[in-house]
Amino acid sequence: MLLVLLLLCIIFIVYATAKWKLHPFLSIISSTYILALGTNLIGKMKGVEGGPIIKDIGATITGGFGGIVTSIGLVIIFGTIIGKILEKTGAAVKMAEVVLRLLGDRHPAIAMSIIGWIVSIPVFCDSGYVILSSLKKSLAKRSGVNVVTLSVALSTGLYATHTLVPPTPGPIAAATNLGIGPDGLFWVILIGLVVSIPVALAGHIWARKVADKLPSTLEESTETFEEYKKRFGKLPSAWAAFGPIVVPIILLAIGSFANFPVGVNEAGDKVLLTSGFTNTVLTFLGAPVNALFIGVLLAMFTLLPKRDEENLTKLMGEGLLDSAIIIMITGAGGALGGVIKATPIADYVKSLINGNAAFVGVGALILAFLIAAVLKTAQGSSTTSLVVTSTIMMPLLPSLGLDAMAGTVPIGQMLTVMAIGCGAMVVSHVNDSYFWVVTQFSGMKLNTAYRAQTMATLVQGIVGIIVVAILGVIFL
């Protein structure tokens, strides 16, 4: 009965968000109360001794909400502020210019894929597409390549890292929900980059082979990319543009390696790669919240032309507003996770799959992918799909064989993040704001957009889960 109740709660989230247009935060919180009250009702029907009872529903919900916000709130805020500064100061445009300079005009489609893949690591894919739209139009005009081809190459490149690579908030929230601690965030970034490469390549191939034959109603732009760049004034240097992303990732890597075990001493304790004061300093710098705060400082002092009220207050305020919505949805997912953990659902699932290898390991990764894909397709938000699915999967990890470790690396949890991220791509259609951003800035009619953008995201998700499944066969 509890499993049926959980299924009904998931259906409620989908229906309330998609049909009633209820905000994801309210739909997740409402389903959390439904699950908690329903659990107690089932418990009383069976008698308190024979059924599940959540003694303090309010404390359970607030505990789950507060726990996830405590662990990830500042990380989301700092990551969003970095992305906002990169967006508003022209740093994202500078990144595009650097890639374009390296590749030239000979390979415009692959250039757009790579540019999107890089820019969407810190910047939301919607914003990234708007920022780079003029570059896409200008490049299409200069190269003679179909604008739909470049549109899909750009959109799928942005999409690949948006759902798979921190510090984008969705993957960070999923990793935290699944119990990956600060030391594991660098490994999530690393494996996310690995998985996102074939995913972006799949989108690129779809753009070249399918989207290239599709028409666009977009009027030819009279504004060149050089003219568009002038809107930002003097662009930052390449070092300044890439620094707020690259430096935090390097610090996360240093922090992880500083605590890498290299042996065991006579007392049986782990011997780490570094020790003493060096370990303390490197661990501090490599903590996600500290690394991203350093990224914020770099962005402020190297990218902002003037550190006045307009930039330091208004720009930061915009970043805080963007992050607040994500934090609330993530916190609601934490509340749902707190209620799920307070019930014996994980034990029931373990008893159901006992001895059935189809639902363990790789099979469980595919299950996580399918749940995320259903949620994404039904309600449109990739971030909501990542948060809700990771919340559901967390208490089930041991039962599903996804708590495997590769040395000190929680490989099972990381592959689960990747499986959910791939599912959160499938598919982008009319209930997804990103779908409309891509279509409106590319002059695609609806039937063209389904064939170009929607089918491309389906192909990306399927390629992604195949890659994750192969990694699961190797490591789980």
Rosetta blueprint (number, residue, H / E / L):
1 M L
2 L H
3 L H
4 V H
5 L H
6 L H
7 L H
8 L H
9 C H
10 I H
11 I H
12 F H
13 I H
14 V H
15 Y H
16 A H
17 T H
18 A H
19 K L
20 W L
21 K L
22 L L
23 H L
24 P H
25 F H
26 L H
27 S H
28 I H
29 I H
30 S H
31 S H
32 T H
33 Y H
34 I H
35 L H
36 A H
37 L H
38 G H
39 T H
40 N H
41 L H
42 I H
43 G H
44 K H
45 M H
46 K H
47 G L
48 V L
49 E L
50 G L
51 G L
52 P L
53 I L
54 I L
55 K L
56 D L
57 I H
58 G H
59 A H
60 T H
61 I H
62 T H
63 G H
64 G H
65 F H
66 G H
67 G H
68 I H
69 V H
70 T H
71 S H
72 I H
73 G H
74 L H
75 V H
76 I H
77 I H
78 F H
79 G H
80 T H
81 I H
82 I H
83 G H
84 K H
85 I H
86 L H
87 E H
88 K H
89 T L
90 G L
91 A H
92 A H
93 V H
94 K H
95 M H
96 A H
97 E H
98 V H
99 V H
100 L H
101 R H
102 L H
103 L H
104 G L
105 D L
106 R L
107 H L
108 P H
109 A H
110 I H
111 A H
112 M H
113 S H
114 I H
115 I H
116 G H
117 W H
118 I H
119 V H
120 S L
121 I L
122 P L
123 V L
124 F L
125 C H
126 D H
127 S H
128 G H
129 Y H
130 V H
131 I H
132 L H
133 S H
134 S H
135 L H
136 K H
137 K H
138 S H
139 L H
140 A H
141 K H
142 R H
143 S H
144 G L
145 V L
146 N L
147 V H
148 V H
149 T H
150 L H
151 S H
152 V H
153 A H
154 L H
155 S H
156 T H
157 G H
158 L H
159 Y H
160 A H
161 T H
162 H H
163 T L
164 L L
165 V L
166 P L
167 P L
168 T L
169 P H
170 G H
171 P H
172 I H
173 A H
174 A H
175 A H
176 T H
177 N H
178 L L
179 G L
180 I L
181 G L
182 P H
183 D H
184 G H
185 L H
186 F H
187 W H
188 V H
189 I H
190 L H
191 I H
192 G H
193 L H
194 V H
195 V H
196 S H
197 I H
198 P H
199 V H
200 A H
201 L H
202 A H
203 G H
204 H H
205 I H
206 W H
207 A H
208 R H
209 K H
210 V L
211 A H
212 D H
213 K H
214 L L
215 P L
216 S L
217 T L
218 L L
219 E L
220 E L
221 S L
222 T L
223 E L
224 T L
225 F H
226 E H
227 E H
228 Y H
229 K H
230 K H
231 R H
232 F H
233 G L
234 K L
235 L L
236 P L
237 S L
238 A H
239 W H
240 A H
241 A H
242 F H
243 G H
244 P H
245 I H
246 V H
247 V H
248 P H
249 I H
250 I H
251 L H
252 L H
253 A H
254 I H
255 G H
256 S H
257 F H
258 A H
259 N L
260 F L
261 P E
262 V E
263 G E
264 V E
265 N L
266 E L
267 A L
268 G L
269 D L
270 K E
271 V E
272 L E
273 L L
274 T L
275 S L
276 G H
277 F H
278 T H
279 N H
280 T H
281 V H
282 L H
283 T H
284 F H
285 L H
286 G H
287 A L
288 P H
289 V H
290 N H
291 A H
292 L H
293 F H
294 I H
295 G H
296 V H
297 L H
298 L H
299 A H
300 M H
301 F H
302 T H
303 L H
304 L L
305 P L
306 K L
307 R L
308 D L
309 E H
310 E H
311 N H
312 L H
313 T H
314 K H
315 L H
316 M H
317 G H
318 E H
319 G H
320 L H
321 L H
322 D H
323 S H
324 A H
325 I H
326 I H
327 I H
328 M H
329 I H
330 T H
331 G H
332 A H
333 G H
334 G H
335 A H
336 L H
337 G H
338 G H
339 V H
340 I H
341 K H
342 A L
343 T L
344 P L
345 I H
346 A H
347 D H
348 Y H
349 V H
350 K H
351 S H
352 L H
353 I H
354 N L
355 G L
356 N L
357 A H
358 A H
359 F H
360 V L
361 G L
362 V H
363 G H
364 A H
365 L H
366 I H
367 L H
368 A H
369 F H
370 L H
371 I H
372 A H
373 A H
374 V H
375 L H
376 K H
377 T H
378 A H
379 Q H
380 G L
381 S L
382 S H
383 T H
384 T H
385 S H
386 L H
387 V H
388 V H
389 T H
390 S H
391 T H
392 I H
393 M H
394 M H
395 P H
396 L H
397 L L
398 P L
399 S L
400 L L
401 G L
402 L L
403 D L
404 A L
405 M L
406 A E
407 G L
408 T L
409 V E
410 P L
411 I H
412 G H
413 Q H
414 M H
415 L H
416 T H
417 V H
418 M H
419 A H
420 I H
421 G H
422 C H
423 G H
424 A L
425 M L
426 V L
427 V L
428 S L
429 H L
430 V L
431 N L
432 D L
433 S H
434 Y H
435 F H
436 W H
437 V H
438 V H
439 T H
440 Q H
441 F L
442 S L
443 G L
444 M L
445 K L
446 L H
447 N H
448 T H
449 A H
450 Y H
451 R H
452 A H
453 Q H
454 T H
455 M H
456 A H
457 T H
458 L H
459 V H
460 Q H
461 G H
462 I H
463 V H
464 G H
465 I H
466 I H
467 V H
468 V H
469 A H
470 I H
471 L H
472 G H
473 V H
474 I H
475 F H
476 L L
